[in-house]
Amino acid sequence: MDHSGHYRDHLPTTEAAVGVLHAIAAQYGRKIEVTHDIGADRTSRRSAAGFGVTTDPDGSLPHEAYAEFGGAPRVSVRLFPEDDALITVEGVAFHDVPRDDVPGFLHSVFGGLSHVRARRFPPAATLVVPLPGDRTYREYLAAHLLTPWLSSRVR
């Protein structure tokens, strides 16, 4: 963690990322619930694993974790063994977020930097999540599906 409270290190494993999620939850005073799926027969992207097969061909045990944060906004993170994550904010799904971007993404959401860009015609909205280094994640959503939290972030 640097002096601003942000994580800039590489997160080599799912377990390392889960540790960072717990630290972020504590920093923002949020509850967190984490479930773990370990083994090729248990992780979501390895449904082709045979019966009783728990390791990958290289002998490693794939580890996937799902975390839900309490409070508003509603945020969940699914960490995949392939070094990426699915982050959902108020029902808006951000697919294929690199694992190393997850801490910056969460700091942006919990720290109030994320916002919704909306237009009247045609009605549309985009949830914008800025990250350090002038990088931004954007996901489109129907303007009529704005939750109270999303509506409070409209610019």
C-alpha angles and dihedrals in degrees: 000000000000127000092275093057094253125130116231101166126108112261102217097180141031089244091056090051092049089054089054091048090055091050092049091049090052092046092055096037094246131143116236132197118195129189123189132211113192125183134041090267091057106042119093099233096050100064089136092068110120124246110290093006109134104162134066118244089267090058097252125131110236113223125203126179135192120202129187121193121210124231132031128349097042105232132178131177127199110195114203127203089240092074096261138098144208110225119191120194116186090334094313109123123213107194128200098014107168111248091238090058094054096087093049090046092053093046088053093051098041093038094056099249096115116088144171122248109205135183129194101218120066088013109241140138137198127204106221121199113185120204131194114278096043093286120140137189116209130185126181122228135175110266091226090060096063113135119213090263093049091046090053089057098053116129 
